[in-house]
Amino acid sequence: MRRLAGVDPAAARLGLFAGQKATDAAALAPELVVAEAEPEADAAALGALVDWCVRFSPAVAADPPDGLFLDVEGLSHLWGGEDALMADFRARLAANGLAPRLALADTPGAAWALAHFGVDGTIAAPGDAARWLEPLPPAALRLEPALAAQAERLGLKTVGRLTGLPRAPFARRFGVEALLRLDQALGRAKEALVFRRPPSPWVARLAFAEPVSVPEDLARVSRDICGELCARLEAEGRGARRFELAFHRVDGLAPALSVGLSLAGRDSVRLAKLFAPRLETIDPGFGIEVATLLALDVELLSPRQRRLDAGAEAALEEGLAPLVDRLANRLGEGRVWTACAMESHAPELAAARAPALTAGLAADWDPELPRPLRLFRRPQLLEKVIAPVPDDPPLQFRWRGQLHRIRRAEGPERVAEEWWKHAFEETSPERVRDYYRVEDHDGRRFWVFRAGLYAAGEPAKWWVHGVFG
């Protein structure tokens, strides 16, 4: 059965509604023009609208198929009040061809109910949601249609009648989910929203009287907004490791830049320098009217005293950290790292990559067991190996087409499998390795091992795992 997925204002004035049979709608309005519904395109458009709404609030959640939740607590003063905020929001949506229904309340459930079933533009004062919800139908609590219809058949035609029922009989008749929806709307229970971006109070916003577009203006905007947010962070004794700068264009798009810091910081000058070389990638379109800067991974940052011995080596946060930040933001976070020791017997697992300025590493390499400067990702098989049995190092071997005759050798160092991790690659059934440090007649040094123990009638397999120098 074909039903209407949505109607425009003109169709609504004729009495048509979403969910109505298409044949009934055509009978009421013979001139009805219909188009096939596109749920996937609608979801994509809703996602784009969520990104666009970041200019009003950093915490925006989608309410499919056609709704939005904006957390605007503490933001209305930027527009001069909640009325002005709502008016600006409505005007911008209308300019893009959207006819919204808006409401503001201290709970998401109450705001949803007032927007869908109350008077458009209602602003409920904090703690006053119950009074506004009383005359609304049960469907305003986001109940299942069958439950809402059942409540109305029982004469419970308003939310006020439902709230007057004892909780236990209410839950038995309509279910725990319906009771939870009622509690969420009235603020008795919390409601979790899935925000498009992590909600963060550390956000700065700059709005312009006229759209800007030239690179010099973008650079000045980035400096100003960095200074504003970093001043707030410094006043609260905090720093952040990641910053996202978004430029909201007139056409609704919001290209963004993201930079990260190796150490939590709040230096606005240094932050603006990280954004500066990437501003040229921003397409201003027909102009940028709003800029927002969001601080993520915010943590406490105690004030640091600058070094008294100015002629000595610079402190970490003054010297190396800015260099690491420039390299990481230019080359990518995964390309700037340091090697750290891991507590593992397997050579493949004894080292790992860590952030470049990682401090306080627990493990360290054993100086009595030197390892090659270059360790191969996978051991490479050796050919034509001559070695006395049972535990002597090789006398010669061929590797990469070249024959190497051994002059000096040291070992063996036996490394068995970490059976609780299954760390080794499948190089032998026994998974036992005898490692040797060997040097050929040309002075080249190798780290080789025999896989497994000698067995009668089976040739031993030798591998090279790394090279020294």
N, C-alpha and C positions, 0 to 999 in steps of 0.2 A: 504494500500500500504506500502510495506516494503522499508525503506530508510536507507542509511548509517548514523549512528549517529556520527561517527568519523573515521578517517583514520590515519594510521601510515605513516612515511616518505616514505617508499617504495611504498605504494599505491598512495601517493600524486605525486610521480615522474611519475606514470603511467597515471596521469590525473584524478584520482578519488578524490572526495571531499565530505564533510559532507553535507547531504541533498539529495544526488543523489539517484535515484531509484536503488534498489539492482539488478534488472534485467539488467539495462543499465551498471552497474558496472561489472556484471558477463560477459557481452558481450565484454567489453573492456579488461577484465583480466580474462580469463577462469580459471586461477589457483588461483583465489581469495579465501581466507579463511576468513570466517566471524564468529563472536561470538555474542551471544545475548547481547544487551545493558543492563546495570544494573545501572539505574539512582540513586537508593538509595545507592548502594555501592560507586558510584562516588561521591555523596554528602558527605558521611562519609570520603572518602579519601581526599576530598578537605578540610574538616574541620580539619583533622589531619595535612595536609600540612600548614594550617593557624597557628596552634599551633607550628609547627616546625619552621616557619619563624620568630617567636618571637626572635630568636637569632640574627636576622638582624635588627628588628625594633619592638618597643613595640606596634605600631599601625598598625595592619594588618587586612584587610577586604577581605572577599570572594566575588568573582564576578562569580556566577554560570553561566554555568556549569563547566567552566574550567579555571577561571581566578583569579588573586589576585591583590590587591592594597596594596602597602607598602609605608607608609609615612617615607621617609628617610631623611627628612630635618634636618640638624644639626648632622647627624650621619656618613657621608661619611669620615670624618677625622679619624675615628677609623680604617678604612681600607687603608688610604693613598690617598683617592680621590674617585670620583664617578666611574671612570673606574675600579679601583681595587675592589670596592664594587660589581659592576655588574659582574666582572669576577669571583669573589669568589662565588657569588650567583649562577651563571651559572654552575660552576664546581661542586658544591655540589648537585645541582639538577641532573646534568648528571650522577654523581656517583650513584644516586638512580634510574637511568633508565628513567629520564624525560628529554624531549627535549623542553625547554621553548623558547618562543619569548619574548624578554625583550625590554623595552624602558623606558626612564626617562624624565619627563617633569614637569613643574610647575603646571599643572592641571591634575586631574584624567582623564578627557575626552581626553586631548591631549596624555597622556601616553597610554591610551587604543587604540586610533587610530593608533599611531605609532607602537605599538606592534602587532596589527592585520593586518595593511595594509601598514606600512612603512618598512624601512630597519631594520632588527633585530639588536639590540644593539644600536639604536639611542639614543643619549643624547642631548636633546634640552636645550639650555641655557635659563635661566629665561627671560621671556618676548619675546622669539623667537619662541613660539609655532605656531603662525599664519603662519610663513614662511614654517615650516615643514609640516603644514596641507594642504597648498594650492594644491599640486598635487595629494592628496589622493581622492578616490572616495567618494560620498555622504554617503555610508554605514559606513564610518569611524566615522561618528558622532553618531553612535548607533541609527540610525533611524529605523523605522519599515521597513521590506523588501519591502513592497508595496510602501512606500514613497520613498525609495532609488531608486527603479526601475522607479517610475514616474519621479523623478528628472532627471535621465539619459535619459529617452525618450524625455524630454523637452530640451535636449542638455546641461543640467547642470551636466557635467560629473566629475567635481572636486569640492572640498570644496571651492577653490578660486572663482569659478563662483558663488557659493551660497552666499559667504560673500559679493559679489558685488551687490546683489539685495537689493532694499529698504526693510526695515524691515516690514512695513505694508503689502505690497503685498506678501512678503515671508510668513508671519503668516497666511494670508487669504488662500493661496494656499496649504501650507504644514502643517498648524496647529501651535498652540502655543508651543506644546511639541517639535516640531522640532526646533523652534527658541530657546527654552531653551537649547536644546542639543548643538546647535551652540555656544550660549553664554557661556555655561559651559566649552566647549573645549577651547575657546579663553580666558577664565578667566574673562569674563564680569559678570558672575553669579556664586555664590557659589554652591558647590555640597556637599550634606551630605552623608557620608559613614558610614556604620554600622560596626564598628570595633569589632573584637572578644573580645578584652579587652578594657577598657576605655583608650583612649589615654592620656598619662601622660609624661611630659618631665622629670620627676624625675625617671630616670632609670640609673643603672650602669651596666657595662658589663666587664667581665674578660674572655679573651681567652688564652688558654694554648698551648704552643709549642707541648706538648705531652699530650694525654688523661690521666686524673687522675682517680683513683678509690678507693684508700684506705681511710678508715674513717678519718685518721689524715689529709690527704690532703683536704678532704671535710670541715673539721672543720677550717682549715687554710683559705680556700677559703671563707667561710662564714664570717670569721672575717675581711678579707681584703676587701671584697666587701661591707660589712656593713660600714666599716670605710670610704670608698670612697664616698658612697652615703650620709652618715650622714655629712661628711665634706661639701658637696655641700649644703645640707639643712641648715647647720649652717651659711654658708657664705651668704645665701639668707634670713636668719632670719625666717626660716620655720621649721615646724615639721609635722609628719605624724602619722596617727592612724593605718594604716595597711601596711604591707610589704609582698611581694610575692617573694620568692627566687626559681628560676628555674635552674635545672641542665640539660643542653642539651647534650644528649648522642650521640655517634658516629652513632648509628642506627636510629637517627631522633627523638626518643622519648624524652620528656622533663618533667620528674617528678618534681613536684613543692611542696613547703612548704609555708604556709601562717600563719602569726602571727599578732595579733592585740594588740594595746595598749589602756588602759583605758583613758589615757591623751596623747595628741599629743606630740611626743618626737623625739629626734635625737641622743640619746646616743648609739653609736656603740657597746660598750662593753655590755650594757644591752640587746641590740637587738640580738647580737650574742649568748648570754646565752639562750635566748628564742628559737633560732633555734637549739642549740646544742643537746638537748635530742631527737629531732625528726630527726636528720640526719641519724640515724641508720635505718630509714624506707626507705631511698633512695636506689634503686637498680642501681648501676652504669653501669650495663651491660658490654659492651666491653670497656667502658671508657667514661669519660665526657670531652668534648672539650671546652665548653663555659658555663659560669654561668652568669645569669642576675638577678638583684634585682630591683623590681618595688615598688615605694612608692605611696600609694593611700590615699585618704582623707587628702591631704596636706593642711595645713592652716598656717596662720601667727603665729609665736611663739616668743613672746618677750623674751629677755634674762632674766633669774632669778638669783638674787644674792643669794648665799648660806647663810644659817643661821649663824649669828655671835655668838649666844649662843650655842656653840657646845654641851654643856651638856644637853640642853633642849630636848624636844620631837622633833623627826625628822619631817621635813616638809612633806606635802602630797606627792609631787613628789619624795621625797627622801626615804620615808619609806613605806607607805601603797600602793602606786601605783605599785611598782615592785612586791609586793606580789600578788596583784590582777591580774596583768598581767600573772604571773606564773600559778596561779590557773586557770584563764580563758583559757589559751592556753593548759593546761593539761586536764582540765575537760570539756571544751566547753564554748562558750560565754554565752549560755543561762543558765548555772548552777551557775554563780556568779552574784548576783544581790542584790539590797537593796529594802526594802519596802518603798513606798512613799505614802503619803496621796493624795487622789483625792477628788475633790469637788463633792460629791454625797451624797444624803440622803439614798440611798440603801446600806446596809452593804456590799453586795456582790461587789459593785463598789467603795467603799470608800478607797480601797487600790489597788495598782498595783505594778508590778515589774519595776524597773528602773536600768540602769547601775550602777555598784557598787560605782562609784565615782561621781554620779550625784550631781551637786551643784545647789543651788538656787531654790529649790522646792517651788512652789508658795503656796501650800495648807499645812495645818497641822491639826492634829486631835484635837477635842475639849476636853480639860481636864475635863470639867464638864460632859461629856458623855463617861465614860470608856467603852472600848470594850474588849472582851476576848482575851487572848493571842493566843488561837487556835480557829479560825473561820472555820467552816466546809464549804466545797465547796458547798454542798447542805444541807439545813435544814433536820433534821431527825425527823420522826414522833414519838410522845410520846403516850403511852398507859395507860389506867386506871388512867386518870387524874381526880382529885377531886379539884374543885375550886368554891368558892362562886361567885355568879353573882351580878352585871354585870361586875365589873372591878377589882376584887380581884385577887391576884396571886394564883397559884396552892398550895394546901396543900400537895399533894403527886402526884407522877407519876412513871410509869415504863418505863425504857429505857435500851435497850440491855439486857432484861431479869432480871433486878435488880430493886427492888422497892426503891424509894427515898422519905423519909418524910422530908418536908421542915421545917426548924427552923426559918430562917430569909428570908425576901424578900424586894426588893426595886423596885418601879415602880408605874404605867406603864410609858413607853416612847413610844408614838404613832408615828409610821412611816408609812406614806401613800405612795402610788405608785407614782413614777416619771412618770406621764402620758405622758410626752413628750419624754421619752426614752423607756418605757415598760421594766423596769429593772427587776421586780420581776419574779420569777418562778411562774408557775400556781399552787399555793398552796390553793387558795380560790377564789370564785367568786368576793368577795369584794376587795381583794388585799389591805387590811389594817392590820397592825400588831401592837399589843401591847406587847412591850418587858418588861421583868422583869429580874432582877439579883437576883437569889435565892441561898440559901445555905442549904444543908441537915444536918442531925444530925451528920454525919461523917466529916463535914467541907468541903465537896466538893461543889464548886460553879459552877452554870450553867447560861447560857444566853438563856432564853426560851421566846417564844412569842405565843400569841393566834392569829390565822389567822382569820381575819374578826371580825364582831360584833356579839353579841349574837342574835339569832333569835329563836322565839318560835317554839318548836317542832324539832329543828335541834341541834344535839350535837356539841359543839365547838371542833375545832381541835387545838391541841397544838403541838409545835415543839421545838426542841432544836437546837440552831444555833451555839453554841460554848461553851467552858469551860474556866474558869479562873484558872490559876496556873497549 
